[in-house]
């Protein structure tokens, strides 16, 4: 069976990161998706066509997605026939995250609604249209899913990720000393073993 594993990076990442996963899927084609979307609605316009083209060439398509790339994938690829998904530090409740960023920036909802967009000192731009969209378009996902979460993730709480995993019937693995960005030698070794264990027998 001809199988593809598509990798979707997080903010500041690149499709080239897919090379890390090639040894973990030696019998598959691991492909990094160099996407352009900056919002979930742009992802919904861009991602399905990309995966549909892969499905024409492969018998099965699996997904590895990281952080905001996972969030975009959850929004855009629910109906695209993904066999299974491996999500690393996924953003799963964007409305909650934006609300947290508003608190960090000292911005009220009324103020954001009035001004439309408000830049923050920590580099993010709060956007009323974005917040409204994610509230109106909750995630619906039925693909078999495995989630890796770092216990020191500063963007998504343990309660939030646990509730999401239960809602979509995903298998959740927590690395207590893991961060949102898995990057140290120890963290990457944990990530690699998680993928081997999760993918064993299904890919």
Secondary structure, 3 states (H helix, E strand, C coil): CCEEEEEECCCCCCHHHHHHHHHHHCCCEEEECCCCCCCHHHHHHHHHHHHHHHHHHCCEEEEEEEHHHHHHHHHHCCCCCCCEEEEECCCCCHHHHHHHHHHHHCCCHHHHHHHCEEECCCCCEEEHHHHHHHHHCCCCCCCEEEEEEECCCCCCCHHHHHHHHHHHCCEEEEECCCCCCCCCHHHHHHHHHHHHHHHCCCC
